[in-house]
């Protein structure tokens, strides 16, 4: 029997993890997920994620794919509960669904959305989940600078050096700050892909406009310079969340086999429509495509 491929949707609090990807001597989300799947299905399971979040970064929606030598159990709710029982409390499995054999959690994603949270007053319930900024920020100035991002494609100035990516071009479709009822700020950004450390570097640069250190014209010049040294410092990882991953609407075999609600995160998933046409073959992307923010 040929292997069957599945997507699993998870959410996690990244505080105690050294990012998504397995790495020697450090606990990762992928390591915990693979261990839980391997234990539950009693066969070696290796997952592949939709991206690679850094240490301390959270996700309210994250997809990974994995293969099984047999069909997912008929009692899907029981299976999902069993997988969750094997995961730490900081990781929640939300649903699992079958996809076509060549479906790819990373390369088939067409867009990803992040949020960055900033608060201004000490709050023990936001510790490790938002950045405490001690000072005032001009929301209008930051949004004026953020609006410039959709006009550019090359974001070398916001990427770590020597990342071995094929290109630093990204298509940003949304970039804006929103003020919450309690005065906290949330930065929303959506793009087809992100460079390593990109979102945190963007927020660090936009904060400089909020402080009055930079003007919108300065941010434009920084982007055009393609120089990381001219941009602002990266803000702490604790405020960053991957909140949505989008896939083609005509995505393939997609019978959802789990609906257990998540204890972490409330973002609506980019759902795979039931009964859709065959899953499109993964697009031709550079082999060194990066998505790590």
N, C-alpha and C positions, 0 to 999 in steps of 0.2 A: 504494500500500500504506500502511495506517495505521501509525502508530508503535507499537512495543511497549515496555512499561514493565518495568524490571528493578530489583530491589533488589540492592545490593552490601553485603556485610558486611566491614568493615575493622577493624583495630586500629592504634593509633599511640602513639608516644612524643611527647608534646606539648611537650617541653623547648624545641625550636627553633622552635616555631610560635606565632603570635599568635592562637591559637584555631582553631576549625573554619572560621568563615565568612570568605569573601573580603573583603578590605578594602584600600584603596589604600595602597601603600608598605609593606606588611607581608606576610610569608610566612604563608600559612594552609594547613591540611590540605585544605580544599575546592579551593583553587587547584591544588595538586599533583595531586589526584585528577582534577579536570576536565581538566587538561593531559594526563595519562596516558591517560584515556579518549578524548579528542579525537584524540590522536596514534595510538592503536591502531586505532580504528574509522574514522579518516580522515573524520570528520564532526564538526561542532560538538556537544559534549556538555556539558550543565550539570546538575550533581547538586543534590539538595536533601536535607539531612541530617535526622536524627531529633532533633537538638538543636543547641545552639551552645555548645560548651565554650570556656572562657576561655583566655587565653594561659598556657602551661605546664601545662595540665591534660591528663591522659592518657586513653586509652580502650582497654580490652581487648575491647570490643564496641561497634561503632557501625554504624548502617545509614544508607544514603542511597539514594534512587531516581533513576533517569535514564531517558531515552527514547532508543530507537534507531529508525532508519528501516527497519531490517531485523532479522531474527532473529539472536540470539546464535549465534556460530559453532558448528557441530556438534562440533568438537574443543574442547570446553569447557576441558579441562585445559590444553591448549596456549594457549588464549586467556587464561586466568587467569594462567598463567606469564608470558605476554607483557605483561599489564597490570602485574604485579608488577615486571617488569624495568624498566618505565618509572617506577616509583614510587621515592622515596628509601628507604633502609634503615629509616627510622623510621616508615614506613607499610607495612602488609601487607594485601593483599586476600585474604580467606579463602574467600569463595564468592559466586556470583552466581546469582539465580534470577528467573524471570519471574513477574510478578504481574498483576493485572487493571489495565486502563488508568487507573482512578481511584484506585488504591492510593497511599497517601501515607505516606512514612517518618516524618514528624513527627506529623501529626494522627491517624493510625491507631494509634499507640503507646498502650497502656493503662497502662504502668508503666515506670519507669526505676529502676535501682539504681546507687548510687555507693558507693565505699569511700574512706575517708581513712586514710592510713598515717602513723603516728608512731613514731619510734625514739628511743632515749635515749643511744646511744653512737655515737661517730664511726665511720662505715662508708663507705668510698669506693664501695662497690657500691650504696649507697642514695642517693648524691648525685643530686639532681634527681628522685628517685623516691619520696621519703619526707621528712617534716619531722623534723629533728633537734631534739628538745626537751630543753633542759638543765635538768633538775629532776625532781621526783617528782610523780606524779599519782595521786589516789585513784580507782581503777577503779570501786569500788562507788558512790561519790558521783556519778560521771559517768553511770553506767548508771541510777541512780535519777532523775536529771534527764532523761536521754534518754527514759525510759519515759513522761514527760509529753507528749512531742510527738504521740503518736498520739491524744491527747484533744482536740486543737485543729485548726482549719481555716485560720484567718487568720494568716499568717506574715509580716505586714508588717514586723515587727521584724527579720527576717533578710533583707530585700530592699534592694538599692540604691534610693535615691530617684530619682524621675523616670524610671522605666523604661517608662512608657506602657503598662503591662499593664492588661488589662480587669479582672482580679481578682487578689488576692493569696492566694486560697484554694487550698489543696493538701490532698490526703488522704494522710497518711503512714501506711504499714502496718507499717514496721519501722524501728527506730532503736536501735542497741546497739553497745557496744564489745566487742571480743574481744581477749584477750591471746594473743600468739603464743608459741611455745616459747622464742624468744630474748628474750622480755620486751617486744617491740614491741607496739603496739596498732593494731588496725584498727577503724575505725568503719564500720558497715554502715547504710545508709539506703535505703529504697524508698518511692516515692510515685508518684502518677499524673502529677504534673508538679512542676517546681521553678522557683523564682524566680531572678532573676539574683543570683549570689553567695551563694545561700541555704545550701548545704551548708557552705561555708567559714565563714560567719558562725555557723552552728549549732555547728560544732566549736569555734570560738573562744570561744563562750559556755560550752559544756560543759567546756572546759579550765579555765575560771575556777572551776567547781564542783570540779574535780579538785585545784585549788590551794587550795581552802578559802576563796576570795574570795566565792563565791556559794553559797547553799544551793538545794535543789530548789525551795523555795517562791519564791525570788527569780527563778528561771528562769520559773516560772509567771506571776509578776507582769510580767516583761519581755514575754512573749508577749501577755498581755492588754493591755499598754500600747500595742502596735502601733508602738512607737518604735524606730527603728534605733539611735538614739544611746544607748539603755539597754542594748543587747546588746553582746556582746564583739567584739573586733576580728576581722577575717577572717584565717584562718590562711593560710600560703603555698600557692600553687597546686600546687607540686611533689608534694604528697602525695595529690592528688585523682585518682580514676579513675572513669570511667563503665564499669561492668562488665557490665550487662545491660539490654537493651531488650526489652520484652514486647509482643507483638501478639496479637490475637484468635486463639483456637484454630481457628476456622473460616475462617482467612485463605485467600485465593483461589488462583489458579494458582501453583503453588509447586514446580515441578520444579527442584531444586537443580542448577546446572550448574557447580559448582566445589567441591572439597573440599580444596584445598591448605591445609595447616596454616599457622598464623600464627607468625611469629618473635617476636611481641610479644603477651603475654597468653594466659591459659589458661582463661578463663571459658567455660562451656557456653552456646551460643547459645539464644535462645528460638526454637525451630525452627518453621517453617511445615510443617504436616502435608501429606504428598503426597495428591493426589486430593481435596482439600477442596472444600467448596461455594464458590459464587461469592463473591468478596471483598466484604465489607459496605461500603456507602458510608461515606465518612468522617463521623465524628460532627459534630454542630453545635457547634463550639467558637468562642470569641471570636476575632476576627480578629487581636487583639493578644496571643494566647496566647504565653507565654514559657517556654522551658525552657533556662536557661543558669545553670550552677552553678559 
